[in-house]
Amino acid sequence: MKKLLSMLVVSAMVVSLCACGGKSEDGAGSEGQVAESTDNKESDAEGEAEDAGAGESAGEAEDNAEADKEESAGAAGVMPAIAKEDIKIGVIHITDPAEGSGYTYTHDLGIQGMQKNLGLDDSQIVRKNNVNDTDATAIENAIRECVEDGCNVVFATSWGFMDTCEALADEFPEVIFSHGTGYKSNGVNFNNYFGRIYQARYLAGVAAGLKTQSNKLGFVAAMGQENSEVTGGINAFAMGAYSVNPDCEVYVKVTNSWFDPEGETQAAQALVDLGCDVIAQHCDTPNPQTVAEQMAYGA
């Protein structure tokens, strides 16, 4: 740009000199030489500045390489790799895996499998059990404790942990938050995961449709129509049942809680009292199956 301006100035000076005619040819040539000299100096200055900039970039290239790599990874939604010995996993559970059955127990089997496959020490897994997923303060405290303990990956395994994970992911961009179930993510360090359980629900419905004698199937649901995860499972179960037994009907009882042992038992019993002879479920404890077992054996 400077060079262009200089050329324009020189051209203007030449036109001015030609129009005025008050200078001798020698004088005009002298001024033309001065203008050309000024132009060359500006060009040289620009060249020196470019050389200096190039030298500075070369000198800082090595220092900035890692930062550029991380910035590029972040822009692409990929977190920087973590060395195996530096991995530390936090797990937030709604109940205690030690119960030996149910959703939390099964979910923790996945955590154990991950630990074994990666070859992680027990010290690299931090569990926070019995965290009420309706208590935002308890959820936040549990996750913060994991982060303060050095966890760089946090698995939050219940639907109700979703909003707190979303907020803390913004506060701790260097930590990966993986939320079990749910639907939110930020495309970088906050994601959600879940199995395609509707496929298994469909097959369970096929089995139920073939098994029932009363043509009444019961389903204990943690949440109602406002929750797509549960509703999708119920629909898949019903579709599977109807595919082999179009005369059967599905009755649903909602507990409005992911973990309510007593409520799940009562819901299952109510379905049995309605004449349902097969009980399915989407909730945490195995209690509905216990009720079905007792019904089958006349307990």
Stockholm file with secondary structure:
# STOCKHOLM 1.0

chainA/1-299         MKKLLSMLVVSAMVVSLCACGGKSEDGAGSEGQVAESTDNKESDAEGEAEDAGAGESAGEAEDNAEADKEESAGAAGVMPAIAKEDIKIGVIHITDPAEGSGYTYTHDLGIQGMQKNLGLDDSQIVRKNNVNDTDATAIENAIRECVEDGCNVVFATSWGFMDTCEALADEFPEVIFSHGTGYKSNGVNFNNYFGRIYQARYLAGVAAGLKTQSNKLGFVAAMGQENSEVTGGINAFAMGAYSVNPDCEVYVKVTNSWFDPEGETQAAQALVDLGCDVIAQHCDTPNPQTVAEQMAYGA
#=GR chainA/1-299 SS CHHHHHHHHHHHHHHHHHHHCCSCHHHHHHHHHHHHHHHHHHHHHHHHHHHHHHHHHHHHHHHHHHHHHHHHHHHTTCCCCCCGGGCCEEEECSSCGGGCSHHHHHHHHHHHHHHHHHTCCGGGEEEECSCCTTCHHHHHHHHHHHHHTTCSEEEECSGGGHHHHHHHHHHCTTSEEEEESCSCCCSSSEEEECCCHHHHHHHHHHHHHHHCSSSEEEEEESSCTTCHHHHHHHHHHHHHHHHHCTTCEEEEEECSSSCCHHHHHHHHHHHHHTTCCEEEEESSSSHHHHHHHHHHTTC
#=GC SS_cons         CHHHHHHHHHHHHHHHHHHHCCSCHHHHHHHHHHHHHHHHHHHHHHHHHHHHHHHHHHHHHHHHHHHHHHHHHHHTTCCCCCCGGGCCEEEECSSCGGGCSHHHHHHHHHHHHHHHHHTCCGGGEEEECSCCTTCHHHHHHHHHHHHHTTCSEEEECSGGGHHHHHHHHHHCTTSEEEEESCSCCCSSSEEEECCCHHHHHHHHHHHHHHHCSSSEEEEEESSCTTCHHHHHHHHHHHHHHHHHCTTCEEEEEECSSSCCHHHHHHHHHHHHHTTCCEEEEESSSSHHHHHHHHHHTTC
//
